[in-house]
Amino acid sequence: MHDHTPSPGESPDLAARRAVMALCGDARPEELRQALTQLGATDAPEDLRPPETGLVMTRGRIGGDGRPFNLGEATVTRAAVRLRGGETGFAYHLGRDRAKARLAATLDALWQVPHRREAVEAALAPVAARRAAERAAEARRIAATRVNFFTMARGED
């Protein structure tokens, strides 16, 4: 899982839910389908809001502390579903993949069933492993191109 420690005032449950949703965001649609199959989630959830695509304005800062400015627009797809037990799940994803947003919202709703949380997290473990391997490979690639500069001082008097 992602290492999401609760920020001040944030409950551990909220941090864990964020971690699951971050994995859903990193997952490929087929990985989400596989997770739902592994969980035995065959009942189709009710759409509270059909998946829909829109635009959001992204903001940026120069140097991390400069004045915020509008960077541009990004395409986002959102979904909201309800399980038969009443649990609701939500998902927002960059891009236009409505099926992925709905799958992620379904996993979010399933995670909210207390006795299913561990199973949902276990079903998403392959996504966490894949992302960790990708990050490690990227770090190795970057490290291979790193140049260390140093200065040698001459000891002339």
C-alpha positions in Angstrom: 0.0 0.0 0.0 1.0 3.6 -0.3 2.5 5.0 2.9 -0.3 7.5 3.8 0.1 8.5 7.4 -2.7 10.5 8.8 -2.1 14.3 8.7 -3.0 16.3 11.8 -6.7 16.0 12.4 -7.1 13.1 9.9 -8.4 9.8 11.1 -6.5 6.6 10.4 -9.6 5.3 8.5 -9.4 8.3 6.2 -5.7 7.8 5.6 -6.3 4.2 4.8 -9.2 5.1 2.4 -6.9 7.6 0.7 -4.3 4.9 0.2 -6.8 2.5 -1.4 -8.1 5.3 -3.7 -4.5 6.2 -4.6 -4.0 2.6 -5.6 -7.2 2.6 -7.7 -5.9 5.8 -9.4 -2.6 4.0 -10.2 -4.3 0.8 -11.3 -5.1 -0.2 -14.9 -8.8 -1.0 -15.6 -8.0 -4.7 -16.0 -6.4 -4.7 -12.5 -9.5 -3.2 -11.0 -11.7 -5.8 -12.7 -9.4 -8.5 -11.5 -9.6 -7.1 -7.9 -13.4 -7.1 -8.1 -13.5 -10.7 -9.4 -11.1 -11.8 -6.6 -13.5 -10.2 -4.1 -16.5 -12.0 -5.6 -18.2 -8.7 -6.2 -20.6 -9.8 -8.9 -23.6 -7.6 -8.0 -23.7 -4.5 -10.1 -23.9 -1.4 -7.8 -26.5 1.3 -8.4 -25.3 4.4 -10.1 -25.9 7.5 -7.9 -24.5 9.5 -10.7 -23.6 7.9 -14.0 -19.9 8.2 -14.8 -19.3 11.6 -16.4 -16.4 13.4 -17.9 -15.6 17.1 -17.5 -12.8 19.6 -17.1 -11.0 21.0 -14.0 -8.7 23.9 -13.9 -5.2 23.0 -12.6 -3.2 25.5 -10.6 0.5 25.7 -10.2 3.2 27.7 -8.2 6.7 28.6 -9.2 9.2 27.3 -6.6 6.5 25.9 -4.4 5.9 29.2 -2.6 5.1 31.7 -5.4 1.7 33.0 -6.2 -0.7 30.4 -7.6 -1.5 30.7 -11.3 -3.9 28.8 -13.7 -1.8 26.2 -15.4 -4.5 24.8 -17.7 -7.4 22.4 -17.9 -7.4 18.7 -17.3 -10.0 16.1 -18.2 -11.4 14.3 -15.2 -14.0 11.5 -15.0 -16.0 10.9 -11.9 -18.4 8.2 -10.7 -20.6 7.6 -7.7 -22.2 4.2 -6.8 -24.2 2.7 -4.0 -24.1 -1.0 -2.9 -27.1 -2.9 -1.8 -26.0 -2.4 1.8 -26.2 1.4 1.4 -22.4 2.0 1.2 -21.5 4.7 -1.3 -18.3 4.9 -3.3 -16.8 7.8 -5.2 -13.9 8.1 -7.7 -12.3 10.9 -9.7 -9.7 10.0 -12.3 -7.7 12.0 -14.8 -8.7 11.1 -18.3 -11.9 9.8 -20.0 -12.1 6.2 -18.8 -15.7 6.0 -17.4 -15.4 2.2 -16.8 -12.3 2.7 -14.7 -13.9 5.4 -12.6 -17.0 3.2 -12.0 -14.8 0.2 -11.0 -12.8 2.4 -8.6 -16.0 3.8 -7.1 -17.2 0.2 -6.6 -14.0 -0.7 -4.8 -14.3 2.4 -2.6 -17.8 1.4 -1.6 -16.7 -2.2 -0.9 -13.8 -0.9 1.3 -16.3 1.0 3.4 -17.9 -2.4 4.5 -15.8 -2.9 7.7 -15.4 -6.7 7.3 -14.3 -6.4 3.7 -11.5 -3.7 4.1 -8.6 -6.2 4.4 -9.9 -8.2 1.4 -10.1 -5.0 -0.7 -6.6 -4.0 0.3 -5.3 -7.5 -0.4 -7.0 -7.5 -3.8 -5.2 -4.3 -4.7 -1.8 -5.5 -3.4 -0.6 -6.5 -7.0 -1.1 -2.9 -8.0 1.0 -1.7 -5.1 3.7 -4.3 -6.0 3.7 -3.2 -9.7 3.9 0.5 -8.8 6.7 -0.2 -6.3 8.7 -2.1 -9.0 8.1 0.7 -11.5 9.3 3.3 -9.1 12.4 1.2 -8.2 13.2 0.8 -11.9 12.8 4.5 -12.5 15.0 5.3 -9.5 17.7 2.9 -10.9 17.5 4.5 -14.3 17.9 8.0 -12.9 20.7 6.9 -10.6 22.6 5.5 -13.6 22.7 8.9 -15.2 23.6 10.8 -12.0 26.8 12.8 -12.2 28.6 13.7 -9.0 30.6 16.9 -9.1 33.3 17.6 -6.7 36.2 20.0 -6.4 39.8 18.9 -5.6 41.8 21.5 -3.7 45.4 21.8 -4.5 47.7 22.0 -1.5 50.0 24.7 -2.8 51.2 27.3 -0.3 
